[in-house]
């Protein structure tokens, strides 16, 4: 099966490399020319938790445009939510009449953007419970699944009786064979909101403070703020008919501070840290902003999420005016 990864940043590389290790024909498409060039010339180097050392994976291609790749059986879209429409419009050569497009972004709203281009038969949604960072062009570090998750990726067609179910089953097999636990899931909405709760807790705070997750959660005030953000998200989810229990969620994820920083082996920085550091727009509208939007629909107040959402929006609209020392 021929698979395109549209948006081959850290997470796109993580998913694509596991598909390739599982036996797929896999192509990266990303505007970061230096990253694509390094992968073409030397392969993708992955240093993953739980593996014996760095592994090099040679892809079938790494390009900056879809014209160099051609029509794929499946395209996994991993550009950030605000960039989906522009990325699809810029790479029409990836999509044929039988191509399935699958949104795996953080937050809520990626599949809505893709729905402007694809009908339900050709559209899939999912979520990643794994992490990765680019260390340098052509090299990532990460983990194929979160410690508290049995799988690293979950996905499903929007239309359960799509004639393309075989594509989802093959993707599941390729990922599992490549070392990334995957599930073609029948309860994808609940899993997406469970992951959204993680993003709500960490991403906005990380964008504002530029701290590792462990440092934000390890501070008592950070820990208390995260709990309130998670509480609101669970309340909105329940109002939508999604079974998300705060006590179970919180028990699985957070130990009360203080914590011993010296015992942390790896500090995890979410993508929002890199976005704010490099003066890029974040995905805040699709994370904390999505909770606010859905809360308004269902009459659930979300003051903590709204505060974080608005603060990040102010920050990213004023990057060029931040104080600088002479």
Steps between C-alpha positions, in 0.01 A plus 500: 500500500626847408470749785574872499577689820391858436680691771815303578609686809586309815168313531464445128846345494421282800186358337648472152816325614300236688283445193816453295652262754175302481537453125314794349597720206525835674571855381555816703369835376604808697600859426816471718746442217803446725317224689381330180849524344663342805252211493550445126876490539551320831163356602300596808684442827268415791604476862198356681433411862517127554720427198863399523632807324449728198344331199524622139197457275528561126176633353374455146510875454519833681376798300381856545205457265248232408585514130821308576302224676177451303173334596497305827264237638495686832619844604554557871466873559724624781544867426358710782127568491529864384708385200285210375310677224810665354696172510229302319454774239875514438533123447207381284720240329488282813128436471320274255141379484574215745737680737411504870604808701544459877533787748721422803556849641482613859172650607157504339431629150751337266242276337266798454766674293556187289124457454510802269693284252390140566169323553446269797595188302847645443556661840646363821571642845732393776734598775860441599594394852871523433754782481805614306727800448734591216854530636654602169401453135456128438507399868223459760466377855176371645290212622261280305232522770433684824572296815133517602365392159491147357521639146698775332240580235126452461297568186169431331311590184242774543250268332522159664372312194740671257608278211861580596509316832782285363729804498449560872560134577820501296623818671438338839702195397789703354530714811487205738751305293724806499499527880235765561191354674194609300126444513227530240253618764123502527491763778724765348312806632559401862870438433536834319349685798718305741808620308349849475494507879878440501554776244275740691704446817844544346509682166371846585703518820807380312455764229479774763774381737723300260550231762519123475184315601675358804591847631151645449328202662765477771415844638205512738334795324552339160359173629187671640445698179532186288243322713250782445564498124445123496186529715338744258592284202347191661182693581467616139566148373228356724257768377575376148426140602865396516599294804802680644541471877728754667599281794607211278673733255687684775601183684659363180706811431610715787679456830469791737811721524761566611707261291869419489624659179829314516317168450343599166688327218337684208320834506214528251437824313174515305490659154345818640835580666672495162216695339517783750881503507510529121213751485256269322126470548406225741210253490334668799171566313464124448593406856395731786303707249307191391402429862373857535302475175342165591435620855299795368295265281409282797471763772815392687717785640872471419673803660839330546517384140377835374771684693780280364352517148479880501846547650662285232311688228625832638855365512506366145346818358776707663820298454678792335424736788643293787749674726862465396810600694725747314 
